[in-house]
Structure formats: structure tokens, C-alpha cells
Amino acid sequence: MTALGKLISVIKELVVAWRFGLSDDLDAFFIALIVPSFLVTVIGNSFNTALIPTYIQVREQQGMKAAQKLFSGAMVFSLILLLLVTIVMGVTAPFFLPLIASGFNRAKLGLTVDLLVNISPWLILTGSITIIRGVLNAGERFALAAFSPAITPTITILLLLVNPSWGVNALTFGLICGAFLELILLGMALKGQGIYLLPKWSGFNEDLRQVIGQYMPMIAGACLMSSTNIVDQSMAATLSSGSVTALNYGNKLIALPITLIVTALGTSVTPYFAKMVANEDWKQIQDTFKRYLKWIFLFTIPLTGFIIIISEPLVRIMFQRGSFTAEDTQIVSKIQACYALQIPFSIGGILVVRLISSLKANHILMKAAIWNLLLNIILNFIFMKWIGVSGIALSTSFVMLYSYTYVTRHSSKLIKQTQAN
């Protein structure tokens, strides 16, 4: 199901490349999407990561009634947070977007502001979807949660083909319509699992306090870690027209294997890590962690080398048609090769992050994120002067290497300390 969903996403990218190429309209769309995506990660993904270990623990030890109460309270808390930040984002967009897109002219910046305001409802929908999907995965109902992301790209493809006059607005409408349908579908799946989506507030009980206690350091960590994307896109916006789009295209095919493997790890490993931590089965945790890490590197190192070797023909075959020119292929293939270097460390790092989150030691991730952001800014400046927009991609790969080393070292120390206690 995951592979099918990602395949549809790839097809959508092919249609978008054919329709827009490396255009100003697509630059504006990607910049408009930066802040909503950032907030989804900070609020939705982080809250999901903080919620699931406690949710599983409550379900295993207190039963489904207590788990439902925790989920309902968590949904109320997250919805209020999502609504507030959506309003603030929409109101302040004309002020912060000129800072992010400092290289855009007035017309391009105006389009970016309009697109962001139109995208705003997507933030509330997708933030909620992220939490629901995590609960479905915790119930080991992986198939629907893995396939549901295919809804949005499917709708986007249809809108681009049926209504070409809509231009870049088709991407915006596709996001919102797809997220709305996905929310309905996942809500039905949740009901089939015996959990009801309707938010219900029962106060700050001990379980919800524990989730929020883990969430607070994760907010800071996610802000810092996700800020690297804002920094990258913003710095790309200072370069020539089309650089933001080129950077995004260069990461599209790299993100595919990373997302597939990370999704599989997240859905299958995280619940088991949480169960083993709840049962204090430290030997099994170490054995599982080492086994997964070994297979990750055995698979991803050859994959990385292969992608680098075939980068240019791969981009040519996938994207070079319509508005996407041979010159665009040259630019994007170099970016793609630089991004490919991150694959082993990005996937390995995610496994370590899942373990740390299951151990409820998210303060480690916050510290790592601080160093990652600082290193990313410094390396961006250095490599951009050397190889232009490709330098931003190369900087990302170096940051992933550092991040993997940092979290691995600290997770090993954490397990030893926990065993000793």
C-alpha cells in the first residue's frame, strides 16, 4: 500500500514538472507551503510522536476506555493549537514572507502570499490526520494509514489535467480537497478500530500531562530541525529564478526511498519499541535496534551509489518534457546527486530517533536540532559560494551525517544508563 501511494505521488510530480518546469509560479507555491509544512511537523508530527508511546502504554495497562479518553483529550488540545497557529499564520503572512522570499519581485511575492492564505485550512486538516494515522498504526492497522496519502496527489493530478487554466491554484485546491477526504476516510477506519474521532475534553489527567510534558521539548526540537528546510528554501530564493523549484525537484526522487523506508520503520518499529520499553526488555531493544541498523546500511549504501551514478539520465527520463527543459535537467541532476549522499544517515537517524522517543528522552533530539541548524546555515553559505544551489543539497547531506552520529552516540549512553538504574 505504501509503495502504491508513493508511486501515485511520483506520477503527480511528473505531471507538475510537465506543466510548470522550473517556473516562478512553482517557486511561489513551494515558498507558500514552507510555513504550513513547518507547522504540521512541529504541531502534528511532534505531538503524534509524543502521544503514541504513552497511548500504547495506557492501552496496554489501563485498557481501551482510558486510551480513548487520552486520544480525545489529545485531539482537543491539538485542534485548539492548530486553529490558533493557522489564524496567526494567515494574518502575519504579508510580514514574514518577504523575509523568507527576499529574492522575489513584488508580483511573485504577492502570488506567494495569496497561495499561503489559500493553503491555510490544509494545516488544520493535515495536523489532525497525522495524529489519527499514528493511532491507527499503534493499533497495527497499517494498510489504510499507509495508502491514504495517495488521495491528495490523485486529486491534484485530476485537477491539473481537467482544469489546466487553474494553473498553480490547482495544487492548492488539490492539497485541501485531498486532506479533507483523507480525514473522513481515516476517521471511518478509526471507528472500525473502536476509537471515536469526536474530540471530548476531560481535563488534564496524568496521562495527558505526560504527553504534553514530552511534547514541549519536542516542539523546540522540531522547530529547530524543521527550520533547516525554511533556511534552505529561503537561501535558494536569493539565487536565480527557478532555484527553489530546482531544489525541491532535486529532492523528490531522493525522498521516495527515504519516505518508503522511514514509513515502514515508523509504522512497524515504533509500536514495538514502545512495548519493549514498557516491559523493560532492554536486551530485545538492543538486538532489534542493531539488526535494523545493519540492514539499513547494507541496503542504502549501494542504493546511494547507484542513484549518484544514474542521476542525470534518471532526471531526464522522469521530468524532461513539456516545460521542463534539458538545462533544467542539468541543474536538478546535480542537486539530486548531492542530496543522495544523505540517504543512509537520514534513514539510520530516523531509527535512532524512534528509539529515543520511545525511551521518552526527547531532550536529546532538541540538543541535536540546535547543532544541526547552526551547521546547516554555515555549510549552506560555504557550499553555495562553491557550487550554487547544489551546495544547499550537499550541506543537507553533511548535516544528516553529523545528526546520525550525534543521536546514535547519545542513544547508546541512554540505554546503558537506563539498564543501570
PyMOL commands that set and color helices and strands:
alter all, ss='L'
color gray80, all
select helices_A, chain A and resi 2-20+24-62+64-100+106-138+142-162+164-166+169-192+206-236+243-278+282-309+311-319+326-340+343-358+363-387+390-420
alter helices_A, ss='H'
color red, helices_A
deselect
rebuild
show_as cartoon
